[in-house]
Amino acid sequence: MKVTTKKYIFITYTILFTILCIVVFYPFYVNHLSLIWGLSGQDGISQHYAALTYYGEYIRNFFSNLIHGNFSLPMWDTSIGYGSDIISSLNYYAIGDPLNLVYAFANKSNAEYLYNFMIIFRAYLAGISFIIFGCYLKKISHGIIIGSLIYVFSGFFLIYGIRHPFFLNPMIYLPLLIMAVEKIYRKEKPYLFTIMIAVSAMSNFYFFYMLTIAAVIYALIRFPVYKESGFFKTIGRFAGWYILGLGISMIILLPVLIGFSNNARSTSTVNYFNIFLYQKAYYIGVIQQSIGYHPLTRATSLNYVALAYLAIIALFLKKSKERFAYKASIIVSIIIILFPIFGYVMHAFTYPTNRWNFVLALVVACTVTEVYEDLLNLTLLQKLGIAVGIIFYCLLYKLMSDGMLDIKLAIIVLILTALVLLLINIFPFLSKFNLKHFLMYGVVCFSICVSAFAHYSLKLSQVTVKYVTNGKAYKTLCEKETNILKEADIKNNKLDRIESINSNIPNWGLVDHIPNTTNYLSVTDKNVSNTLMDLGLTQYQYKFKFKKLDLRENLMNLYGVKYIITNKQSHKKIPSGYQLINENDRSKLYENKNILPFGYSYNSYITESEYQKLNAGQKEQAMLQSAVIDDNVSVSAKKTVYSDNTITKDVGTNYVFHKKKQKQKNVTIKIPKNYISAHCYLYLQDVRLTPYNTGRNHILYDGKNNSRFSVNIAGHKLTLYNPEAGSIYDTGKRSYLIDIDTSNIDRSKDATVTFTLKRPNEYTIGKISVVNINDKQQNANLNALKNAPHLTNISYDGANHFSGDITTKDNRILCIPISYNKGWKATDNGKPVKLLKVNGMLCGVSLNAGKHHIKLDYTTPGLKAGACTSLISLIILIGFILRNRKSHIYKKSNIQ
C-alpha cells in the first residue's frame, strides 16, 4: 500500500475519531462528569483511579530513589487491602502496562484528567492497531477506516472499556497479534509475535489468556491456507516464539501467577461443565444487542453498527474460498457466545462471562472491511438476504420487544442503513467524487452517535449518574479521611490501621498509603478473605470485597486498628477503648488509647482444625486466649484447649422464608428475654438466598451479586450482603455475627428480630442463635494479651523491612499484625527461622525464652527468578535479531 494512502487513512481516521468522541461523550461534558465510574464506590474510583494514581507516585519514587543512590524496590504495601504484594495486586490494573508509565506525570490533583485522556487515547490506539492490520492485509482504504470505527466504537468500548480502562488494552494488542500470526505463516520476521506475547502477558494476565486462545483459534482457521509447511513444524515455530515471549514477560508474569495461585476470587461453587444453556431471555437479548443497545448479562457487549449486521449477511450469501476464515471466525464466535461452557473456558475456568467480546468486535470489523466493496455492488441474492434480515428484526421487535425504545431506535438505524446501501447500488452517479464513500462514512458515524445516545443520554439510560463529577475524584475517594487525619497531625507510620465507618468507598487509603480495613481488588489473598468471612463480618460482600470490622473491639485490637473515623452526625456506638481526639464540620476521629502492642505474644496455641469447630463469636474470643496456627507446625509454646467464655443459646433451626412478589416482605422472629445479656450477638448461620427461577437443570441462571436483606433488632437496622446461589460471586452458605445494642432493649420482654426481604428468593437460615459474652473473662484475656511480652524498638521502612525486639521468660508465639505471605522471611537474632501463619492471616514467629531481635524482610515471590528469565530471554531475542540482520547484510553484499 502506498505511503500516501496510509497517510490518508490515518488522517481520515483521526478526524472522524475526534468528531465522534465529541458527540459520544457530550453527555459527560454537559453534565460536568469525568469518565471515572464509581460515584458509589464502583470499580472506576476504588480500583482503577486509586491504583493508577498510586502507580504514578510509585514510578516517581522509584526513579527518585535511584538518583539518590537507593536501589531498593518497594514490594509490599500495608495499605493494599490488609497489606499485600504490590506487583501481584496491582498488575491487574496498572503495573506492567507500558501505557501506564505516563502516570509518572500524574498527581492527586491532575490524575483524573490524565485518566480521562488515557481512556480516549487507548480507544484511539485500538483503531490505529486495526488500521495497521488492515494495511498489512492490503484491504481497501475506505473499508479499513470504516472497520476501525466499528471496531473501536463497539459495545465493548461503550459499555465496559469506559468503566475499566485496561479492558481497552486487548483491543490494541489483538490486531497486532493476529498480524504477527500471519507473519509467521508467511515466513516473515516473527519478532512482532514474540513482542506482542511479552507485552500482553506483562500488561494483564487475565486478558493475555483470552488473547492466546484467540490467536490459537485464528491460527487453526488459517492453517489450511498454509498447510504445506506441515502441522507439527508449524506448531513448533509458533511454540518457540511464544515461549520466548513468555520468557521476556516473566519479570512481571511469574510473580503475578504466584500471587494468583492464592487468590480468593479464583474459586467457584458451581460445576459449569454441567450447564449447557443460558436462559431464553439471554438468547433474545443477544439478537437485540447485536445491532442495538439493550443491556445484557454475563458482560455480553455486542452493540455493533447496523452496517456490520448487513455485512455479515452479505458475506454468507456470496461463495468465496478466500473468505473461509471470515465465515469460520463468525461461526466460532457465535457458538462461543451461545453456550455458557465456552464462556467459562474463555474466562479461565472461573465462571461464564463474555468479556472476550473484543475478539468478536475485531471479527465483525474485519468482515465489514473485507466485504466493503461487495456492499457497494450487492448481488440480487445479497439484497434479498438483507431484506429478510431487516424483516426478521422488525418481527422480533413486534413480538418480543414492543415498546422498547432502544430496540426501536436500532431498527430505525438498520432501515436507514439499508436504504443508503440501496441508493448506492441503484444510482451509479454516487460513485462520482466518492459520494458513495461519504454516504457510508455518514451512516456509520450516525449509527455510532445513536448508539452513544442510547447508552449515555439520561432520557434512555441512567449510566452516567454513576460517574464521578469532574475535579472531584480524589475528594470522592478519600478527602474526608485524609483531611481529619492531617488536622489531628496523625503521623502515618504505615502500620496503624484506620477504620472509616461511614465511607462506602473501598481502598480509600491506597493513594495516601494509609493502612485501613477495606479491600476491593480482583487479586486478594485467600488467607485474609477466608479469615474475615469466618468471623461473620456483616460488611463482607464478596471474596474480594470487604469493608470494615463492624466496630468489634477485639478484632480491631488484634488487627492493629488504632483510629476510627465517623461522620459528624453518626450515631454508631464507638467501642469503649476509643476516645474522641478531633472533629471538624464533616467527621470525627477516635483513637484507641489502650490498643494492643504492635507485635503481641501468646504462651499457648490451638490448631486451625480446632479453631474451625468454633462459631464466629468463639473464634474471636479464642484469638484473645491463644495463637491459632496450622495443624502440622511444630512450635515451642504449649498446646492448649479453647476455654469457652461464651454461652450460645439457640433460638431455632432450619428457617425458610419465601418471597415471590416484588414488594418487600417483613418476617418477625421472637427471642426469649432470658437469652439476652449485657453483651451479646445475634448469630445467623448458613444463610443462603436461592432464586426461584433457576430454570431446569443444565440451564444457567443469572444470579444477582448485590442481593441483600435487612435485619432490625432493637431499632438497629443492618443490611447484610449475600450473593444469590449461582451468581458469579456466590460465596456459598454464609454466617453473620451481629452486635446487639442491649441499651435499647426492654430486658423484661422478649426481643423482636425483623428480617426485611427485598428480592424474590427462597431465604434459608440454618440456625439462629444468641451468643452471650462473659465480659469479665474477655477483658481479663485482652488485658493479659496487652501485658504479655511484646515488640519494642519497632522499625519499619514502609515497604520491605520490619524489625523489633522482644524479651520473654517462657516459650511463646509472637503475632505481628502484618498479613502473612510466603514472600516474608524471618530472622531471630540474625538466624533464619520459620515464619508462621498466625490467626489465619497474620505473621508470627515461635520464640524460646530469652532476648530476641526479630526481623522480617519481604521479597516478591518469583521476582528474582522472573527477572533472570526475562533477561536471558531478551538476550536470546536480541541474538536472533542480530543474527538475522547479519545474515541479511551478508546476502546483500554477495548479490552486489
N, C-alpha and C positions, 0 to 999 in steps of 0.2 A: 504494500500500500504506500502511496506517495506521502512524503512528509507534509506537503501542503494539505492533503486530505486529512491526515491525522490532526493537524493544527485546527482545521475547520471543525472536526468532530469535538475536540477538547474545548474549543472556544464556544461552540454552539451549546454543548452540554453545560458548561459553566454558566452561561447566560440563562438558560432555561431553568437550571437548578436554583439559581439565585432568585429568579422571579417566583418559582413555585414555593420556595421556602418562605418568602414574604407573605404569600397567600395562605399557605398551610398553617403557619404559626401566628397568623394575625390574631386569632382569639387569645393567645397568650399575651401578645403585646398590648392589645386594647384593654385587657383585664389586669395588666401590670403583674403578670406571672412569670416566674422563671420556668425552666424546664426540669426542675427538681421535683420529682414525685415524692410526696410524703408529708403533707401537712399534718397528718395524724400519726406520723412515725413510720410510714411505709419505707420500702427499701431505698428509695432515692435519697432521702435525707439521712437516714440512720446507718445505711450501709455504704452506698456509693459516694455521696458527698463527704461523709466522715472519713472514709478510707482514702479517698483521693487527696483530701486536704492534709491528712496525716502523712501520706506518702510524699507529698511535696516538701514538707518540712524534713522528713527523713532523708531525702536526697540532699537537701541543702546542708543538713548537719553532717552527713557523711563526708561530703567534699570539704566542708569547713574543717572537720577533724583531720582529714588528710593534709590539708595545707599547714595545720599546726602540729603535724608530726604524730597524730593519734591514728593508728592504723586499725583499730578495733572496729568491728561491725556490730552494732546493736542487733541482737537476735531475739530478745524476749521483751515483752512489754506487759506490765501488770494492768494496764488499762484496756487491754483487748479481752473482753469477757471478764473472767475471774483471773486473768493472766494467761498469755498464750504466746506461741511462737509467731514471730512477725511474718516471716516468709510464707509459711503454710497457711496462715489465717487470711492474709491479705492478698495473696496471689490471685484469688478468685475475683477480686475487684480492682486491683491496682498493680501490684508488683509483677514484673515480667513483661508487661505490655509496653513495647517501645514508645508508643504514642503518649503514654502517661508520664514520660520523662519531662514533658513540658510543664507538669505541675510543680517542678522545681521553682518556677517563677510565680507560683500562686501562694497567697497567704490567706488568713482568715477573712480579710476584708474584700478580696477580689476573687477568691476561689470559685464562687458560684458563677461569675461571669465567664471564667475560663471553662467551667463545667458546661454552660450553655453552648459556648462556641464549639467545644470539642464534640458534642453530640452532632451538631450540624456538619462539622468537619469530617467526622467519621463516616457519616452518610455520604458526603461528597466523595470521599476516598473509595467507598464501595462502588460508586458509579465509575470512577476512574479505573478501578480494577476491572470492572466489566468491560470497559472500552478497550483496555489493553488486551484482554482476552479476545474480544470481537475482532480487533485489528489483526491479531495473530492468526485468526481463522480466515481473515480476508473477506469478511462479510461486508455488505453494502453499508455505506456510511450512515444513511438515514435510519436504517434498521438498527444499527448499533446505538445511535443516540436514543431512539425510542425505547429500545430494550433496556438501556441503562436507567432511564427514568422509571420504567415499570419495575425494574429490579429494586431500585432504591426506595421508591415510594410505595412499596408493597405493604401489606398489613403487618409484616414482621417488624418493620421500622415504626409505622404509625402507632401500633399497639404496644409492642414490647421494647423496641430499640430505644424509644424515648424514655421509657421507665428505667431501663437497665443499660447504661452506656456501653458496657463491654459486650452486650449482645450484638452490637454492630461490627465487632471485630471479625467474626467468621464471615460476614458478608464481604469484608475486604479481602480476606485470605482465600476464600473458596474459588473465585475465578482464576486466581493466580496458581492455586494448587492444581486445578483441573488443566490449566495450560501447561503446567510442569509435567503432568502425566502424559499429555500429548507430546511434549518434547522428548520424553524418554522413549515413547513408542516410535517417534520419528528419528531416533538415534541422534538427537541433537544434544547439546550440553545439558547434563542432568542437575546442574548445581542449583537451579531455581527450586527444584523439587526438595532437595535437602534443606535449603534455606527456609522454605515455607513450612516444612515439617518442624524445624527448630523453632522458628518464630511462633508458630501456632501452639506448640507444646509449652513454650515458656509463658505465653500470654494467658492461657486459661486451659487447664487440663480437661475441663468439662466439655467445652466446645471442640477441643482437639480430638476427643474421642469421636464426636459426630463427623468432623471433617475427615477423619481417617476412614470411617465407614463410607462416606460419600465418595471419596477418592477410589476406594476399592470397588464399589458398585460401578462407577464410571469406567474404571479400567477393564472390568469384566465385560461391560456392554461394548466397549470399543475393541476388545481383543479380536473378534472375527476379522476386523479390517487389517490387523497386523499379525495374524496367526502364523505367518511364515517364520517369525522369529522363534517360535516354539514356546509352549506354555510354561514349562519349568524354567527355561532360560529367562523368559520374561519375568517370572516371579522372582528369580534370583537378582535380576537387575533392580527391580523395584525394592526388594527387601534390603539389599545392600545400601542403597542411597537413603532409604527410610531409616534404617538403623543408625546410619551416620548422622542424620538429622536429629534423631532421638538422643544420640550421644552428646551432640552440641548443646542440647537443651537441658541436660541433666543437672546443671548447676541450680536450676530452678525446679525442674520437674521431679527429681528424686526426693528432695525434702518435702515437696507438696504431696507426692504419693505416699510417703511415710506418714505424714500428718493425716492424710485422708483415710488411711487404714484404721485409725482410731476415731473416725468421725461419727458423731451421734446420729447424723441425718442419713447415713448410708444404708440403713436397715429399713425393712418394711414388714408389716404383719400379714400382708396379703400374698397369696400364691397366684401371681398373674399368668402363669402358664396354664391355669385352669379357667381363664376368662377369654372368650373368643370374640365377643361383640361389644360395641358400645350400645347405649340406649337409642331408641328410634329418633328421639329429638336431636341427637348428635348428628345423625346422617342427614336429617333435614337441614340442620344448621350448616353443615359442610357445603351443601348445594347453595344455600342462601348466601354464605360468606364468600364463595368463590369469586363473585363479582360485586358483592355487596359489603355491608358494614355491620352486619348483625353479630353481636358478641357471641362467642362460642367457648366452651370449656376446654380443658386439657391443653391450654396455651396454644390452641389452634389459631393461626393468624394468616389467613389467605388474602382476602381483600385485594384482588388484582383488578386492574382496569378492564373495562368491558372488552377492549380490543384483544386482550390476552385470551379470553374465552372464545372469541370468534376465530382467533389464530389457531387455537388447538383443534377446533372443528375443521378448519381448512387443512391443517396438517394431516389429519387422519383420512381425509377424503381425496387425497392425491397419492398415488402409488409412487414410491421413490426409495430405492435401496439405500441411497446415500443418507436418507433421513431416518434410518432404522434406530440410531442412537437416541434421537429426539423422542420418537414414539415409545421406545423401550423405557426411557427415563421417566416419561409422564406416567406410563402404566405402573412402573415400580413405585413411583411416588404416591399414586392413588391407592395402591394396595397397602402401603405402609400407613397411610393416613386413615384407612378404613378399619383396621384391625388393631386392637389395643396391645396385642403381644409385640407388634413391631415397634410401637411407641415405647414399650417397656425396654426392648433391646436398644433402641436408639438413645434411650435415656440412661444407659449404663446399668440396666437391671435394678433400678431403684423403684420407679413407678411409671405408668404410661403417661407420656406427655408429648406434645408436638413442637417442642422448641427447636426441632430440626427444620422447621418450615422455611428457614432461609435457603435451604437446599432447593426446595420446591420453587421458591421465588426465582432462583437462578435458572432452573429448568424452564419455567414459564417465560422468563425474559429472553432466554436464548431461543426458544421456539418462535417468539414474535420476530426476533431478528432474522431467523432462518427463513420464515415464510413471508417476510415483509413484502417482497416483490410479488408473491402469489396474491396477497391481499389487494394489490393494485390491479391484478388481472385475474379475477376469480373465474374458475370454470363453472359451468351450469350446476354440476354436482355440488360444488362447494357453496354456491349461492343457495341451493335448496337446503343443504345441511345447516347453514347459518339461519335460514328462515325457521327450520324445525327447532333449532336451539333456542331461538327467541320465543317461539310459541310455547316451548317447554317451560321456560322461566315465567311466562305470563300465567300459564296454568297453575304452576306451583304457587305463585303469589295469590291467585284467586282461591285455591283450595286450602292452602296451609298458612299463608302469610297475610291474609286480607286485613287491611287496616294498619299494617306495619309500615310506617313512613320511610324507614331506611331502605326496606326492600323495594318500595315503590320508586324511590329515587334511583336505585340501582337499575331497575328495569327501564326507566326513562333514559338513563345514560346509555344503556345497552341498545335501545332502539335508535337513539341519536347516532351512536357509533355505526350501527348497521346502515343507517341512511347515508352517512358520509361515505362509507365504502361503496354503497350503491351508486352514489353520484360520481365517484371517481371512476368506477367501472363503466358507467354509461356515457359520460361526457369526455371524449378524448382531449378537448381543448384544455382541460385541467392540468394536462401534462406540461403545458407551456409555462415558463417562468417558475417551474417547480411548485405550482399551486397545489398539486396533489399531496406533496410532502408537507406543505404548510398546513393543509387540512388535517393530515394525520397527526402532526405535532399538536394542533389545536384541540383535536378530540381527546388525545391522550392527556394533555395538560388539564383540560376541562374535567375529565374523569377523576384525576388526582385531586383537583380542587374540591369537587363534590364529596369525594371520599374524606378529605380533611374536615370539611364542614360537618359531615355526619359524625365524625369522631370527636371533634373538639368544640363544636358550637353548643352553647348552653340550651339551644332550642331542641336539640336532638340527643344530647348527652350530658352527663354530669362528670365527665372525665376530668375536666380542667379544675374543678373545685378542689381536687386533691393535690394540686400543685402549690408549691411554696411561693409566696409573694416575692417579687423582685427585691433584692437587697436585704432579705430577712432570713437567709439560710442559717447563718451562724447563730442568730438570735433564736430561731426556731429550735435549733439543735440543743443549745446548752447555755445561752447567755444568762438565764435566770440563776443557774447554779454557779457559774464562774463569777458572776458579779458579787454574790453574797460571800463567796469564799475570799475574794480579793478584799472586800470591805472589812472582813474579820481578820485579815492578814494571816490567813492559814497557809503555811508553807507546805508545798506538795513534796513529800518525801518518797512518793511513788510506791508506798507500802500501805498506808492507812486508807481503807475503803470508805466510800461515802454512799449513803442510800438517799436517793431523791424520791420522796414518797409520791408526789403528785405529777411527776413527769411521765408522759406517755411515749417518750422518745427513747428507744434503746440506744446503747452505745454513745450516750451523751458525753461521756468522759474521754472518748478516744482522741479527739483533736487536741485536747489540752493535757493528755497523758494522766488523767485523774482516775485512779482505781475506783471502781464502782460495783454495783450488784446487778448489772444488766448484761444481756448477751443476745445479739441477733446477728449471727454470722453463719453462712452456709457450711463452713468447716468449723465445727465446735467439738471440743474434747468430750469423748463419750463418758469419761470418769466424772467430769463436772456435771454433765447433763443428767446422768443416771442418779448421782448422789442427791441432787436437788429435787428431782422428781420423787425419789423415795421418801423425802421429808414432808411430802404432802403440801408443798407451797401452792397457794392459790393463784399466784401470778406467773406460774409456769404454764406457758401456752403450748409450745411445741418442743421437740427435742433440741432445737437450735435457737429457740426464742424463749427467754425467761427474764422476768423483771422483778427485782426486789425480794426481800426475805420476810415479808409480811410483818415487819417490826417485831419479830420474835427475838427477844433479847439474848437468849442463849446462843442462837445461831449467829447473831451479829457479833457477839464476843468471840466465838470460835473462828469466824472468818475475818476478823480484824476490821469490823465496821466501826470507825471512830466517830463519824459525823452523820447526822440526819438533816436533810433539807426538806422543809414542807412549805406549802403555800401559806400566805399570811392568814387566810380565812380557814385553814384546815382545822378540823375538829378530831383528827386522828389522836388516839391515845398513845403518847410517846412513852417508851419504856422508862422505868424509874431511874435507871443509871445515867440517863442523858439529861443534860442541863442546857437551857437556852443561853447562847453566848452572843447572838447577834440577830437583828431583824431589820428589814427595810420595808418599803411600801409593797413589796410583792412576796417576800419569803421570810422564813425563819430558819435559823441554823442552830442545831443542838450538838453538843459534844459529850461523848461518854468519858466522864472523869474517872471512871473506875474500870476501864477496859482491861481485858486480858492482855498480858505482855505479848509482844510480837515474837513468838517463839516460846511457847509454854511446854511443860513436860508432864508425862504421866509415869506412875510407878507400876502400872499394870496394863494389860491389854485384853481385848476379846477378839475373836476371829470374825472375819467377814461373814462366814456362814452362820454364826450365832447372831450376829447383828441383823442379818436379813430376816430372822424369825420374829423380830420385834415390830410393833406398829410404829407409825411415824412419830408419835409423841415419845415413845420409849427410846427410839433411835436418838432423838435429840438429847434425852437425859443420859443415855449411855455414853455419849461423847463428852459429857461433863465428868464422868467417872473414870473411863479408861480409853486408851487409844484403840482404834479399830484398824486391824491390819489383815493382810491376806492370810489365808489358812496355811500356806506352805512356806511361810517366812519364819526363820529362826532368829530370836532376839534374846537379850539378857534379862529383860524385865519379866516379871512373873505374869503368868496367865491367870485370869480371874473369871468370875461369872457375873453377869449383869445383875445388880441389885435393884429390883424394881421399886421405884418411889412414885409410881403412878397407880391409880385404880381405874380400870376400864369397865364401864357399865354399858351393856348392850341394850339399845332401845328396841331394835328389831332387825330382821334379816329379810333378804330377797324381796326388796321393794321393786315394783314395776308400775310406772306411771305412763299412761297412754295419752298422747296428744296428737290428734289427727287434723284438727282445724287450724287455720292460720291465726286466729285470735289467741292471745296468750292465756295460759291456764295456771291457776294457783292451786297448789296441793299443800295441805297442812298436816304436820306431824306433832304429836304431843310428847314432851319429855317430862317424866316424873320429877317432881320438885326435889326429891331426895337424891337425884342424880347430879345436881348442880352444886359445885363447891366454889370457894372464893377464886380459885384459879383453875379453869378447865377449858377444854376444847371440844368442839363438835367434830367427830371423825366420821367421814363418809368413805367407805371402802368399795373398791371395784365398781366405780361409776362408769357407765357406758351409754352412749347415745347411738341408737341404731335406727336408720331411716326405714320408713315403711316401704317406700317404692324402690327397693333394691332390685326389683325385677326377678326374672327367673335365674336359675344357676347359669353360669358361664356368661353373664351379661355384666358389664362394668357400670357401677353406679358412681355418679359424681358426688361423693360425699363432701360436705362443707367443712372447710378447715377452721373457719372462725365461729363455729357453733358454740353456744354458751347457754347457761341458765343462771338464775339468781337464787341466793339463799338469804333469807331475812330472819334474824333471831334477835329478839330484844331491841328492835328498831335499827339494828345494824344490818345493812344490806350489802351483799358482796356478790360480784359477778365471777363465775367460775368458767374457765375455758375448757372445752372438751371436744376436740375434733371428732366428727362423726365416724362411725365404723366404715371403713372402706375409703375414707378420704386420703389424700396423698400425705397428709401429716398425722395420720392416725397414730396415736400413742398407746393403743390398747386400753385395758381397764386402768382407771386412774383412782387414786385416793387423795383426799383433801383433809387437812387439819386446820380447822377454823377456830380462831380465838374467840371465846365468848366473853363479851363485856358484861360481867355479872352486876355491875353497878346499876344497870337499867332493868334488872330482873327482880320481880317480887318473889322472893325465895319461899313464900308461904303458898305459892300456887305453882301448878305445872307450867313449864315453859312451852312456848309455841315456836315451831320452826316452819316457815313458809317457803316452799320452792316455787319459783316463777318459771314456768316452762314456755319458751318462746317459739322455737321451731317445731314443726310436726316431726315427732320422733317417738320411738319407744325408749323411755328413760329407765334404766335399771340401776339400782344401788344394792350391792351385795350385802352390806351391813351398815347400820347407823349406830354409832356408839358415842358415849361421852367419856373423854379421857381426863381424869382429875389428877392434878399435880400436887405433890406434897411440897409446898413452898419452902418449909423449914429445911428439908433434906436437900432440895435443889440449891438453895442459897449456900448451904454448907459445902456441897460439891463444887459450886462455882468459886467460892472463896478459897477452897483447898487448891483448886487449879491456879487461881491467881497468885497464891502464896507459895506455890511449888517452885523449885529451881527453874529459872528462865534465862533466855539470852540477854546479855548485856553487851555494851560496846558494839552495837549493831552498825554495820556499814553496808550500804547498797548503792551501786553506781547508776541505778535506774534502768539497768539492762541485763547484763550477763553475769554479774558478780555480786554475791551476797555473803556476808560473814558475821559472826558474833561469838561471844564467849559464854560458857556456862559451867558451873561447878555443881556437882551432885554428890550426895553422900551414899546414894544407893543406885542400883541399876534402873534406868529409866528410858522412856521413849520421848524424844524431842519432836514436837509438831510445829512446823513453820508454815504460817498461812500463805504460802505460795503454791499455786496449782502444780500438782505433780506432772512431770513429763520426763520421758526417758532421756531427753537431752541434758537434764541436770545431772551433774556428777558431784558427789560429796567427798570431802576430806575431813578427818578428825585429827587435829594436831599435825597436819601435813600428810597424813596417811590416807589413801583411798579407802572409803567404807561404802557399804551398800546403802543406796537411797531407798527409803521405804515409802510406800503409798499409805498415808495415814488418813483415817476418817473419810475414806472413799475418794478423796480428790486432792489432798494436801501432801507436801513434802515432809519427810520425817527421817530421823537418824536414831539408831539404837545406841544408848550410852551406858558405859560402865561407870562405877563410882570414880570420881576424880575431876580434874580440870580438863576442859575441852575448848579448843578453838575450832569452831565449825565453819566450813567454807563451802559454798555452793557455786559452781561455775556452769554456765549454760552454753551449749553449742547446738545449733540446729541439727537434728539427726539427718544424716545423709548429705549435709552441705559440703564437707571436705571431699567425700568420695565423688559427689556430683561435680564439684569444681574440677577435680582431676580428670574425670571422664570427659567433661566439656573441653578442657584444654587439649587433651590427646586427640579428640575427635576433630576439633578445629584445626589442629596441625595437620591431620590426615587430609582434611578437605583442602586446605591451602596447598598441600603437597600435590594433590590431584590437579588442582588448577594450574600450578606452576609447571607440572609435567606436561599437561595438555598444551599449555602456551608454548613451552619449549619445543614440543613436537610439531606444533603448527608453524613456528618460526623456521624450524629445520626443513620442513616440507616446502615452505615458501621459498627458501633460499635455493633448494635443489631445482625447483621449477625455473627460477631465474637463471 
